[in-house]
Amino acid sequence: MHTTYGQEEPDVLSFRHAVPKTVLLLLSVGAIPAAEEVDRTAGGLAVLLDRLTPEGLKALGVSPDALKPDGRELAEKILRPLAEGRGPLKPEQVEGEAKKWAASKDRLEALLKHRVSLLGGYPEQDLGKPIDWFRAPSGDLQWPTHLSRHYWLKPLACAWRATRDPKYSGAVIEVLLDWTRRTPLGAKDLQWGAKKSAGEGLPATAEGYFKGYCDGPWTSLSAHARVDYWSELLQLVWDAPQMTNANAAVLLESLVGDHRAMMLNHDRWGTANQFIAIAASLIRLSFWYPDFKDVAQAEKVGWERAMRFATAQVYPDGSMAECSPNYAVGSLMRLFDLLVEGQARGRAIPEGLKERVRLGMRYFVLLSDPAGRLPRIAKGREPARGQVRQINAIFGDPDAAWYASEGRESRPPATLCQLFPWAGHAVLRSGWDAQATWLFFEPGPRGSGHHDQAQLNVQLIANGEWLLTDPGYFSYSSAGEDGRMSAYLKTSAAHNVALVDGEGQLSCAPGVRMGPNEKPGEYAWSDTGEACSVSGAYAYGFGKGGGIKVTHRRRVTYDKKRDAFEIADTFEGAGKHRIDLHWQCPPKAKVTTGESSATIAMPRAQLELAFEAPRKPELTVHQGEKTPLRGWFSETYGKLEPAPTIRLSIEGDLPLTVTSRLRIERRAAK
């Protein structure tokens, strides 16, 4: 049974803004209460009109001098085309979602009262009036980061489309304007990085983070998210009575001005999924708002970045620089969506982009476990069938068709064991049926993006049971017990790797920034038909700055006939060291240990581990311990439960080798 760790009574950190006492008159027909804040509509129309192309100005149908703040020309000429086929949502999407959300009365009433639930791991939060944009349940600053992206307003916008009740559209526009007024570029309560400009004539901008956190309302990642989500909202409420020229100008100026500049100036190359997301939003600014002068250049830069991503972050073997398949498959879908949207809008697609999408699709097919899920690195463990189905519609790959249809179409892939040398990922499997044995091995460096400190980690499934697990990703929090647990689950101690003298791995070599691999790795891959073997090495040292100069080499061999594995761990260095090898078990596992053996028992499969070492090791089992943290597992965000960790400890002079022999016993389901 799952328990919620540390969140029954969330500790809410609230950092409220001081609001200057200048009244902003909202020129609207609907009932939007006035807010005490600096008037951002002053001159807003003039600034926005200066950004329009001559064709855009002409389309308004009135001279700039005749444009009134309470008029609706911007809604009719700039926003209406979003609803007529230009925007992000298809008409059938709008109709279906509008009906669905109009029937969700309780959810709508909660949102009208500023009660919001985000990320799935916390109770509904009362944001107050005015909204507390810095509210952080349990110190989790990812929560207000997501709050500032405003996707949670979509049910209200859909309710407007279904009911035409102006209270719904008014609430959406009120919240967007409130955020724009109270969280501008340079807001004093944020932590601002170094200013950068991507080119001549582009104003320099600094990213705005929550203090002590890696993200916030004014990073280029958040800017990308708002370009996408605001455009959906504007498509849904374009014809609302509150969408006056004055209000539309504030939102449009923010999108094509501040948001565009932030995304151009800060590309986030070091985090693959963020880089391609920002590139896609730069392109879509031109798709959705072609009447503005600067969006064509933004689109050009976006396509250049998309192709850079396709060639450097999607490797030649289809594997990806983004370590976590959870984020990698999302990144590939962004590339695919750009391919489809670009072709539909008559754009010339960069040469080679389509082929990298195909290769990436095959990577996810061949990586999948017997239930069709992707391996979990940092996050994830969900199937990619829906994504593969969409991509394969333009490729017709038989392996992808079999995977996406859950075996109803085509035939299973001929390949069983597979190495992806660019990312350094290996899959060893007995077959493609749901009861097959499947081992995922990560001998490669961490690449870019989301990761954990667990190079050489293994995960094992047999007969439908997860026998050696990944611990998951509990929370984004960096404060208190939740923050401590979140940090622990990323460490070597929580994975199926080794500690040396009680210390874990580094993410990358000291002094080196993470990024895409420049060439494939050497992993001594061998597949004879009867056995398959693959090796890797972690060589960055252990502990702070890699100060413990020990190299860990791991060789995994799969005996296909016996359905058994041998894992040889060799530690090289000078002097005497303590080695702790960890084996992370699922929460429901029954674990027993002998002198040099251990058993992990699940209802449908049992894993027997026999250890061979130069001297007798010490075997212990740790579960749900808090000082120090040992033996924890998070199935989904915000959920935590104790889970057994087998710890093999041995001390001696290096080099030292520990060999673990893994035998699987299948059981009939009870």
N, C-alpha and C positions, 0 to 999 in steps of 0.2 A: 504494500500500500504506500502510495506516494505521500510525502509530507511536504509542506511548504516551509522552507527554511527561513526563519527570521522575518516573516512577513505577515504574521497574523495581525499585528498592530504596527503598520509601517511607520517608521520614523521619517516624517516629512520635513525636509530642509526647505525653507522658503526664503528666497532672496528677492524681496519686492523692490521694484523701482520707485524712486521718488518721482512724482509726476508734476511738471511745471503747471502753474495755474493759468493757462491761456486757453480759452474756450475755442474749440474747433466747431464751427457750424457745418453740419453735414447737410448738403443740399440734396435732399431726397424726398420722395413721396411717402415712403414707408416709415414705420415707427422705429427709428434707431435712436437710442438715447445719446445725448451729447456727451463727449468725453473731455476731460480736462487735460489738454496737451498742446504742444506747439502746432500751429496751423500749417500742415504740409500741403494744403491745396493752394496756398498763395503762390501764384505764378506757375502752378503745376500744369495748367492747360497750355500755357505759352511754351514751356519747356518741352512738353510732349509733342506739340505741333511742329516744333523745330526739328524733331527726329523723323517726321514723316517724309516719305519720298514725294516728289511732285504728283505722282499718280495717286498716292494715298491722300494727299490734301484735296485733290480734285474729287476723289470719291466721296468726301464728306458732304459735298453738295452745297456748302455755304462757305463764305470767306472766313478766314481765321478770326477776323474782328467781330464777326457776327455769331461766333460760337459762344453760347451761354453756358454757365456752369450747371444750370438745372436742365439743360437740353439733353438729347439722347443720341446725337449724331455718332459719337464714338461707339456706343452700344450697337447701333444699327449697321454701321459701315465697317467697324474693326472687329467687333465681337460676334455679330450675327453669323458671318461666314464660318466661324468655328462650329456652329450648330448645323450648318448646311453642307458639311462634308470635309471642311478643312481641318477641323479640330482633332483632338486625340481620341475621342470616344465615337464609336460607330453608332448609328441611329438605333440599331437593335439592342446595343448595350444600354443606351439611355432609357429606352422604354422598359426593359426588363428590370433594371435597377430602380427606376422610379417607382414602379409598382411594388417591388419588394420593400423598399424603405418606407413608403407611405403607410404600409401596414404595420410597421414597427413603432407603435405609438409610445411605448415605454422608453425605447432608445431615443426617439426624437425629443421627448419631454426632458430626458436627462441632459441631452446636448443643449437644448434651449436654456437650461439652468446651469450650463458650464460644468456638467459632471461628465468626466471623460475617462475611458478605460483604454490603455495603450500597452502594447508589447506582451500582453497575455500573462504577465507574472505578478500583477499587483491588483488590489481592489480598485474599484472606481474612485477617482479622485475629484473632489469638489474644488474647482479652480477659483471660485469666488467671483465677485464683481467689484472692480475690474478684474480681469483675468490675471492670475499670478503666472507669468510666463517663465518663471524660474523654479517652479515647484518640482522637487526631486524626491520621489518616494524612496525611502531607505538610502538616500544619498546617491541614487542611480541617476547620473546626469545624462544618460542616454534618453531618459524619459522626457525631460523638457526639450531635448534636442528634437525628438520626434514630435513633440507638441508643436514646435515652431514650424513644422512642415505641413501642417493643416490638412492632411488627408482625412482626418477624423471628422471633418466638416461635410464630407460627401453625402452622408445620409440626409442632412438638412437640404442640400442643394437638390438632391433627387426628390425629396418631398415637395419642394417648390414646383418641380416639373410636373409632378403627379397631381397636386392639389391646387396650385396657383395661390396658395395662402402666403401672403407677403411676410408673415412672421418668420417663415423658414428662410426665404431669400434675405430678409433683413438681418437675420442672425448671422448668416454667412458673411455678408458684406461688412457688417459691424466688426466681426472678429478680425477679418483681414485688415481693415483700416486701423483697428486698435493696435494690432501687432506692428503694422508699418509705422505708425506714429511713435510707439513706445520702445521699439527695438530697431532703431535706425543704424546705419553704418556709423561706427564710432561710439555706440552706446557705452556709457561709463562703467556699467556693471559687468561688462564682458572683458575677457583678456584678449588683447589684439596682438597678432604676430607682426612680422616685418612686412612693410609695404612692398609690393611688386607690381611692375607693369609689363605686360607681354609685348608691347610694341609702341611705336611713336603715335602720339595722339590719344592713346588709351590711358585714362586716369589710373594712377596707382591705387591699389586697394590692399588692405590687410585683412586676413581672416579673423573672425571673432569667435572665440571659444568660451565655454564656461570655464571658470577659473579652476585649474588643477585637472582639466579633462582634455581629451584629444579631439573633441568635436563640440559643436555648438550651433547657435542660430545663424551665424554668418560665416561658416566655412563654405568653400565652393561646392562641397557635397550637399549641404543644406540648400544652397542656391539652386543647384540642379533639381533637387526634390520639389522645391516650390515652383520652378518653371513648369514641371510636369503636373503637379497637383493643382496649382492655381489655374492652369489652362483648362483642366477638367472642370473646375468649379466655375470658371468664367463661361465655358460652353454651356453649362447647366443653368446659370442664373443671368445670362446676358440680357434677357428681356424683363428682368425684375424691375419694379418701379423705383427701387433704390439705386439702380445702375445709371446714375446721372453722369454727365460729362465730367463733373468734378471728381466723383468717386472713381470712375473708370480711369481717369488720367493718373490718379495716384497709383493705382495698381499696375497699369501698363508702363508707366515711367519707371517703376521699380523693376519690372521684368526686363525691359529692353535697355535699361540704364544700369542700375546697381548690380542686378543679378547677372547680366551678360558680362559686365566687366569682371566680376568676381570669378566667373567660370573661365574666362580667357586668361586671367592673371595667375590662377592657381590650378594647375592641371591635375595634381595628385597622381603623378606617374608612379610613385612607389607603391600604390595600392590599386591593383589591377581593376577590381570591380568599380571602384570610384572613378578611375580615369575614364573608362569607357562610358560610364553613366553621364559624366559631365560632357564628354564629347557628343553623346547622343542629344543632350538637351541643347547644346549650341546649334546643332543641325536643325532641331525641331523648332527653335525660335524662328527660323526662316520659313519652315513649313507652315507654322501657325500664324505668324505675324509678318507677312511679306511686305506690308505697307511701310515698314520702317527702314531707314537708310542703312543702319549698321548691321542688320541681321544677315545680309548676304556674305559679308566678311566672316561673321561668326560661323556660318555654315561651312565656308571654305576651310576654316581652321578645324571645325568639328570632323569633317571628312578626312583631313590629314591625320588627325589624332586617331580616328577609327582605324585607318589603315596601319598606323604605327602599332596600335594594339593588336591588330590581326597578325602582323608579321613578327612581333617581338613577344607578345604575351600569349598567343596561341602558337604553340611550338609546331615544328614540321611533322611530328608524329601525332599531333592532335591533342596532346596533353597541354596543360596550361600553367602559366606562371603563378596564378592565384592558387595558393596551396589548398584552400578549402573547396572541395567539389560543390558544396552548398552555394558559395559565392561564384564559383567558376561557371556553373551552369547558368546562373542568372546573367553573368557577363556575356556568355555566348548568345543568350537569347536577345540581349540588347543589340549585338552585332547582327543577328538574324533579322530582327525587327527593322533595323536601319536598312538592310538589304531589301526587304520587301517594300517598306515605305518609300525608299528612294526610287525603286523601279516603278512603283505605282504613280509617283509624282514626276516621272520622266527624268530623273537624275542619272548621270553617268556614274556607275558604281566603280570604285577603284579596282584595278586589275588584281586578282588574287584573293580578294576578300571572300568571295563565295566559296572558294576551295578550302580556306581555313575554317569556315563554318562547317563544312562537311566533315573535315577531319576531327574537329572538336566534337561533333555529334557522335562519331564512332568511338571516340575515347570514352564518353560517358556510357555508351552501350557496353563496351568491353570491360569497363571498370565495375559494373553493377554487381551487387551481391545476389544470392539465390532468390530473394524476394523482390528484386528489381530496384533496391535502394542504392544510393551512392554511399561510399565510405564516409565516415564522419571524421573530419579534421577540423577541430575547433568548434564547428557547428554542423547542423544538417542531419543526414541520414534519412533523406526522403527519396522516393522514386523520381526519376526524370522522364517518365513515360510521356507525360503531356507535352513537355518541351521537345522531346525527340520526335513525337508524332507531328508537331507543327513543322519542324525543320525538314523532316523526311518527306513532307508533301512536295518539296521541289527537287528532291534527290532520288527517291525511290530505292533506297538502299535496302536489300533483303534482310540483313542483320538487324538494322534499325526497325524495320517493319515487324519482325518477330518480337523484338523487345517491347515496342510501343503497344502492340496488340495483346501482350501477355501470352504469346504463343499461338494465337488464333490464326495468324497469317505467317506465310513463309516458313522458314525452318531455323532452328537455333544456329548461332554462329559456329563455324568450324573450329575457331580458336578457343582453346581452354585456358592455357597459361599465357600470360602476356606481360612483357616489359615495355614501359614507356620511358626510354632513357633520358629524354629531355627534362621531364619533371622528376624522374627518379621514383616512379611508382610501379609496383609489380603486383599482379594478381595471379594466384595459383589456385586452380579449381579442378574439381573432379567431373563436373558436368554443368549443364544449364537448367536442371530441374530444381524444384523448390527444396528438395532434401540434399542438394549437393553440398560438398565441402568447399569452402571459399576462404582463402587467406589473403589479406591485403597487407603489403609490406611497403614501408616508406624509407628506402635507403637514400633518397635524394635530398639535396639542400632545400631550405624552406622557400626559395623563390621570392615571390612578392605577395603582399596581401595578408589575409587572415591565416594564422598559423598557431601552433603551440610549440613548446620546447621539447620536441619528441621525435627528432630524426631517428630512424631505425625502428619506429613503432610498428607493431603488428596488431591486426584484428582478425579474429577467427570465428567463422560460423559453420555449423554442421547440423544436418537434419533439422533445420529451422530454428536452431538455438544459437544465440550469440554467446560464445564461450570465453573469448578474450575481447574486452570491450574498449571503447574510447570513453573517457569520463564525461564528455559533454561540456556545455557552456552555460553556467547557471545564471549569470547576471552581468550587466555592464558596470555595476556599482564599484566604486573605488573607496568606499567609506565603511567603517565598522565591520561587523561580522560578515555581511554580504560581500563587501569588497575583499575581505581576506579569503573567503571561499572562492570567489570569482578568480582571484589571482592564483590560488592553489590549483584549480582545475586546468590551468594552462601549463603547469610545470611538468618537468620530467617525473616528479614523484607520483603524479596521478596517471602515468602512462606505462605501457609495457616496454620500458627501457631501463637504463641503469643510472644510479647515482654513484659518484666517486667521492669518498670521504664525506658523504652526506650532502654533496652538492650536485646540482643538475646542469643541464646543457645551456648553451647560449642559443639565441635565434640565428645568429650569423657570426662570422669571424670578427674579432675585435677591430674596431675602426672601419668596418666595411658596412655600407648601407645595403639593405635588402633590395633585390631587384631581379628581373628575369635572368635566367641562365643563358649564357652566351654560347654554350655548346652542350651536347649530350654528355652524360656521365658514363663512367666505366663501372659496370656492375657485375662482371664475370658471369653473364647470363648463360645458362645451359639448359636445353630441353631435349632430352634424348628419346622421349616417348614414354619411357618407364619412370623417369625421374626428372625433376626440374629443380634448378638451383640458381640462386641469385645472392649477391653480396653487396654490402655497403659499409661505409666508414663515417663516423662522426669524429672530426679532428680539430675542433675549435677550443678544446679544453673545457674544464668544469669549474663552476663557481664564479665569483666575481671577476670579470675581465678575462675569463678563461685561464685563471692563474694556476689551476691544477693541470699540469701538462700531461694528460692521459688521452690516448686515442682509443675509441671503442669501435671494434670491427664486428659486424654481425653477418653470418652466412645462414640463409634459410634454404633447406632442401626438402622437397616434397616427394615422397615415395608414393607414386600414383597407385601401384598395385596394392600396397598395404594401407593406403589412405592415412599415412602417418607423416609427421614432420620431424626434422632435426634442426635445432637452432643452436649454432655455435657462436658464443660471444667471447671475443678475445680482447683483452685490455693490455695496451702497450704503453710503456713509460719507464721511469726510473724509480727505484725505491719501493717501499711498502705502502700499500693503500688498502682501504676498505671498499669493497664493491657490494652494492645492494641492487639486485635485479628484482624488478616488480612485475607482477602479473595481475592485471586488473580484471576482476570477475563481475558478472552481472549481479544485481541486487538480490535476486532470488536463488542464487547458487548456494549449494551446500558444499563447503570446502573442508577437506580433511588433509592432514599432512602426516608423512612418515619421516624416517631418518633422512632420506634423500629423494623424497617423492611427494607429490601432492595430487589431489583429485578434485576436479571441479564438476559437480553433478547438477544437471538440469533435467527437467522432465523427459525430454526426447533425446538427449545426448549427454555423454560424460567424457571429460577430457582428463586423461592420466598423464602427468608430467613426471618424468624420471630424470634426475640431475646427476651429472658426472663432473667432478671437479678435483683439483690436485689435493684437496683436503676436505674434510667433512664440513659442509655448509650449515649455517643456522637457518632454519625455516620458521617463520612466524606468519600469522594472519592478523590483519588489522582491518577493523570495520567501524565506521562512525566515530573515529577518534578526533578530538578537537585540539589537543596539545601534545605533539604537533598534529596538524591536519593529516589524516590518513584514512583511506577507505570510504570515499564518497563518489556518488554518481548522480548526474543530472540528465534525465531523459529529455526534458524540454526546458525552455527558458523559464526561470523562476521556480522550478521544482527541483527538489534535492532529496536524496535518500541515502542511507548507509549502504555500502557494497563491499564485499570482501576484497582485500588486496593481499596476495601472497608475496612475501618478501624473502628472497634468498640472500643471505649475507655471508661474505667470505672475506678474509683478510690475508694478505701475503704479498711477497715480492712480485713485481711485474717482469716479464709478461705472464699473464694468467688467463686460462680459458675455462669457461663453464659451458658444458654441452647440455642442452635440454631436449629430451626426446618426448614428443607429443603423440599420444595414441588416442584415437577417437573411438568411442563405443556408442553405437546407435541404439536407441531404445524405442520400443513401440509406444505410441501416444496412449495415455490412460484415459 
